[in-house]
């Protein structure tokens, strides 16, 4: 009987926390665009990002060439990008 005095308020508090989390997610528009993320893969990427990926200037690249921008790489050409003198 003494365990019920502990478990019932605990269950009510957990249920209230779950209800508060549900209302927060509804109020902050978490369920408005359910299909957008799934369909975003089919959309064309931004032009700047596509150029950077084509030139090998992605974020994960490290080293002395990581500071190159897309315009510098296009202007200098592929020989400079690979570290070769033109």
Residue pairs with C-beta under 8 A, 6 or more apart in sequence:
25 31
44 50
45 53
48 70
51 70
51 74
52 58
52 70
55 70
55 73
55 74
55 81
56 81
57 65
57 68
57 69
57 70
57 73
65 81
65 83
68 81
73 80
73 81
76 86
77 86
79 85
79 86
80 86
